[in-house]
């Protein structure tokens, strides 16, 4: 997964937080997860309504097609209300699976179970490979999982993190040399945590 320059700024959910975007196709996963809201003062959940979900889907699939390095991107059908609900549920499970906790108060905790999707095994003169399987937006979900798998193989998935703040679940890509960042925004979430810790120490003394 190689990183480009300004072309990655088209990921709509991630860039609304002013964040650096994960490289290559992993940016799609990051953007999908960042359709959530950040705590109590936040942009809206982009999957909350069919209109907002379709607007996000139109932008993100266009961006995915423009940067895809794996040959998996394709135009997908318009979302239905059932598609929207399925994507929102999948987002909760994927978030839990990657980060070990839920960002949704209504989540059932199902994300701790294994997500099972069936990719397509391909054989060609270039070798044996995997491709997303399924139809419509199930194909999209399978692609997200395979992108995560590819990122794990390449060692970059571990750099995609959920903000440590208890009131923020923004997903950021850690570019620090030792992969030690914990806040999506040090000035915002880091300062909040420091102030909270100071007040707790003061109250206990």
N, C-alpha and C positions, 0 to 999 in steps of 0.2 A: 504494500500500500504506500504509494509515494504521495508526497504532499505538494500541492501547487500553491498558487498565490491567491489573487482576488477572486478567482472563479469559485472558491469555496464559500464565499460570503453570501451565496444565494440560499443557504440552508435557513429557512425562515424561523423555525422554533428556537434554534440555538443562538442565532445572531441577535434576537430580540433581548437576550441577556448580556450582549456585548462580549461574548465569549470567543475564544480561539476554537476553531472547529477541528474535530478529529480528522486524521488524514484519510484520503480516498473514500472507499465505500463505507468505512466505519462511521463517517460523518452522517450517513443515513440513519444508522442505529441511534447515534447521539441525538439527532434531530427528532426522531420518533419519540424517544424517552423525554425530550424536553418540551413536548406538547403539553406536559403537565404544568401546573401553576407553582410558583415559588412562595410557599407560606401564605400569610394572610394578606399581604400587600403585593399583588402580583398581576402579571398579564393573565388573560383568561385561559382556561383549558381549551386548547385548540380542537379537541375531540368532543367538546361538550355538546355541540349541536351539529346537525348534518351540514348546514351551510358552512360553518367554520371548518369542519373536518374536510369538506370537499375543496375549499380554498387552499388549505394546507396541502392536501393530497396532490392537487394540480401543480403547485409550486415544487413540491419535494420530488415528485416523479420526473418532472422536467429536469431538475438539477441532477438527479440520480442518472438519468440517461446521458447527460452531458459529461459526467466524470467517471462513469462505470469502467472499471478496469478488468472485470471478471466476465463480462459478456452476459450478465444476468438481468440487467435493467430492461424494462419494456413498458409500453403504455398499458395502463390498467383500466378496467371499466369504471364508470361512475359509481360512487359509493351509494349503497342503500342504507336505510336506518339499521338494518341487521348487521351490515358490514361495519358501520360506525361503532355499534355496541361491541361487536367482536374484537375490533381493533383496540378499543379502550380496555377490554378485559385482558387481551393479550399483552398490552403495555404494562398492566399491573403485574402480570405473572413474569414477564421478562425482567422488569425492574427488580422484583424480589429474587429472581433466579440469579441475576448478576451481582446484586448488592446485599442480599441477605436480609433485607427489611422492606416493608411496604411503604409506599408514599400515599396510599389511599386509606382513609379511615374505614371505608366500606369493603376493603379487600378481604377475601375469605382466607387468605394465607395459602391459596392453592399454588402460588409460585414456588413454594419450597418443594413441590413435587416435580418430577422430571417432565419437561415439555417434549412431547413426541410428535415429530413431523417427518414425513417421508420425502427425502430428496430423491433426485433421479441420478442413477449411476450411468455415466457415459463412457464409451470406449471409442477411441479414435487413434489415428497414427501418432498423435501427440501424447497418448497415454490414457490412463483411466482417471476420470474426474467425477465430481459431484456438481449437480445443478439443482436449483430450487424446483420443488414439485408442487402440485396442486393447481387449482384454477382460481382466477380472479384475485381477491385480496388474501386468500390462503397462500397463493404463490408469494405474495409480498411478505407475509409472516415467515414463510420458509426461507426466503432470501435473507431476512434479517438474522435468523439463527445461523445460517451458513456464513454470513459475513462475520458474525461473532466468532464462529469456529475458525475462520481464516485468520482473524485478528489474534486469536489465542495461539495458533500455530506460529504466527510471525512475531509474537511477543508484545503486541501493542494493545491488546484488549485490556491488560492489567493497568494501563494508563488511563482508561476511561473510568471515572469515579463519580459517585454521588456526593454532593457537598455534605460535610460532617455536621453542619448546623441542624439542630432538632426541628427548626421551622423552615428548612429549605431542602429541596430535593433536586436542585438543578444538577444536571450531569455535565461534567467538564472533562477535558482531556489534559492530563497532567504532563507538561513538557519540562518539568524540573529534571535536573541531571540525575538525581537519586530517587525520582518518582515518589517524593515525600509530601506533595501538596495535599491538603485536606479540605480547603475552602474553595468554592467556585469564585469567590471575591473576598480577598483578605481584608480589604478595608470595610466591607459591609458585614459579612458573616463572621470574619475573624474578630473584628472589633466588638460585635455584639456578644460573642462568647467571652471575650476578655472582660467586658463590663459586667456580664452576668456572674462570672467567677469572682470578680472583685467584690461585688455586692454580697455574694454568699459568704466570702471570707470575712467581710466586715460585720455581717449579721451574726456570725458564729463567734466573733471575738468579744 
